[in-house]
């Protein structure tokens, strides 16, 4: 299937509230519509993960990021764009006092971890879904994140609703994104 064929099929899966196994800008990930609580719960079940452990959301544009977290500082925008231009290790930023998420799952939290992706597949997927997507590594909770499709546990593969047939031969450069929090224009590294 072509790139766009995979995008179309993946979007249909996500719109049905199902879980997708897909390549990201870091490792292969399990994803779903970030506003679908049942799909989020299914990901947690697949991973044997605590439902209350936070997950990263992917967005494809600064506009969608603003929709989720509100206004962001110039300092934060500079970090995001410097990273995108340099194509360094992807950065996920934990935003505080988030009030704009519609999903019941995220309402109890005042923080939200969001990554502006520069991966073409993820950008196209989010743009066509027209919603942010959950992105969590395709591993059982507590186990190492697989750096290639061939390293994904069969239990993850068999429980996922759809496995994207794209970039299966690649090996990830990074084992995950860096996670940072920005407080008073100071960067706090949560994961390198």
ZAMARGU-4260 file (C-alpha; in steps of 0.2 Angstrom, whole numbers, plus 5000, padded with zeros to 4 digits):
<rodrens>
0) 5000/5000/5000 | 5006/5018/4996 | 5010/5031/5009 | 4994/5040/5007 | 4985/5023/5007
5) 4992/5019/5024 | 4987/5037/5030 | 4969/5034/5024 | 4967/5017/5032 | 4975/5023/5048
10) 4964/5038/5049 | 4948/5027/5047 | 4955/5016/5061 | 4958/5030/5073 | 4940/5038/5069
15) 4933/5021/5074 | 4941/5023/5091 | 4953/5009/5088 | 4972/5008/5092 | 4986/5010/5079
20) 5003/5003/5079 | 5013/5016/5069 | 5031/5023/5066 | 5035/5039/5074 | 5049/5052/5075
25) 5057/5041/5088 | 5051/5023/5090 | 5036/5013/5085 | 5021/5019/5095 | 5004/5014/5100
30) 4992/5028/5096 | 4974/5033/5096 | 4963/5049/5095 | 4968/5059/5110 | 4950/5063/5113
35) 4944/5045/5114 | 4944/5039/5132 | 4940/5021/5127 | 4954/5020/5115 | 4966/5027/5128
40) 4960/5014/5140 | 4963/5000/5127 | 4981/5006/5124 | 4984/5005/5143 | 4976/4987/5143
45) 4988/4982/5128 | 5003/4989/5137 | 4998/4982/5155 | 5000/5001/5160 | 4992/5011/5174
50) 4977/5021/5166 | 4983/5036/5177 | 5001/5036/5170 | 5002/5051/5158 | 5005/5049/5140
55) 5012/5060/5126 | 5002/5068/5113 | 5008/5072/5096 | 5003/5088/5086 | 5008/5092/5068
60) 5007/5111/5070 | 5010/5126/5081 | 4992/5130/5079 | 4986/5114/5085 | 4998/5115/5100
65) 4990/5132/5104 | 4973/5124/5104 | 4978/5111/5117 | 4989/5122/5129 | 4984/5140/5125
70) 4997/5153/5123 | 5015/5148/5124 | 5030/5159/5128 | 5042/5165/5115 | 5056/5156/5125
75) 5047/5139/5123 | 5043/5143/5104 | 5061/5146/5101 | 5066/5129/5109 | 5053/5120/5098
80) 5058/5128/5082 | 5077/5127/5085 | 5074/5108/5088 | 5064/5107/5072 | 5076/5116/5061
85) 5091/5106/5068 | 5082/5090/5067 | 5089/5085/5084 | 5082/5072/5095 | 5063/5075/5097
90) 5058/5085/5112 | 5042/5083/5121 | 5037/5098/5132 | 5026/5096/5148 | 5015/5111/5149
95) 5007/5117/5165 | 4989/5123/5169 | 4982/5115/5154 | 4963/5119/5153 | 4959/5116/5134
100) 4959/5097/5133 | 4942/5090/5130 | 4945/5072/5134 | 4939/5067/5151 | 4955/5056/5153
105) 4966/5072/5154 | 4954/5083/5164 | 4961/5078/5181 | 4978/5084/5176 | 4985/5102/5176
110) 5000/5096/5165 | 5000/5089/5147 | 5015/5082/5138 | 5015/5087/5120 | 5027/5085/5105
115) 5027/5094/5089 | 5032/5081/5077 | 5043/5083/5062 | 5040/5065/5055 | 5031/5066/5038
120) 5020/5051/5042 | 5014/5058/5059 | 5011/5075/5052 | 5000/5068/5038 | 4991/5057/5050
125) 4987/5070/5062 | 4982/5083/5049 | 4970/5070/5041 | 4962/5065/5057 | 4962/5084/5062
130) 4965/5079/5080 | 4980/5076/5091 | 4985/5058/5093 | 4992/5048/5108 | 5010/5042/5106
135) 5017/5029/5118 | 5030/5017/5114 | 5025/5000/5108 | 5031/4990/5123 | 5024/4982/5138
140) 5025/4993/5153 | 5042/4992/5161 | 5050/4984/5146 | 5063/4992/5134 | 5055/5002/5120
145) 5058/4993/5103 | 5069/5002/5091 | 5063/4993/5076 | 5047/4984/5071 | 5055/4967/5072
150) 5058/4970/5091 | 5040/4973/5095 | 5032/4960/5106 | 5020/4948/5098 | 5007/4952/5112
155) 5007/4970/5107 | 5006/4966/5088 | 4991/4954/5091 | 4981/4966/5102 | 4983/4981/5091
160) 4968/4985/5079 | 4979/4990/5064 | 4998/4989/5061 | 5004/5002/5048 | 5013/4994/5034
165) 5027/5007/5032 | 5045/5009/5037 | 5045/4992/5045 | 5064/4989/5040 | 5070/5005/5048
170) 5079/5006/5065 | 5075/5021/5076 | 5090/5033/5080 | 5082/5037/5097 | 5074/5026/5110
175) 5062/5040/5114 | 5060/5059/5115 | 5068/5070/5127 | 5056/5077/5140 | 5057/5094/5147
180) 5047/5106/5157 | 5050/5125/5156 | 5047/5135/5171 | 5051/5154/5171 | 5061/5152/5156
185) 5072/5139/5164 | 5073/5121/5156 | 5071/5106/5168 | 5076/5090/5160 | 5064/5076/5165
190) 5071/5063/5153 | 5086/5064/5142
</rodrens>
